[in-house]
């Protein structure tokens, strides 16, 4: 990753972590690209990147919706 890209990524992560509400950035395949600090604290995770969003929120191994 180029140095400029790393700076931009660091800045948007800092912005998301400053929000009091929980936020997830989810890829098309429903894996988590990033979870902000509020999400990690509320649900008790230290890292979540790469896991499926429904596993984190509902603690289920399969998704509940076809969408």
Secondary structure, DSSP 8 states (H G I E B T S, - for coil): --HHHHHHHHHHHHHHHH-SS--EEE-TTSBEEEE-HHHHHHHT-S--TTSBHHHHHT--SS-S---
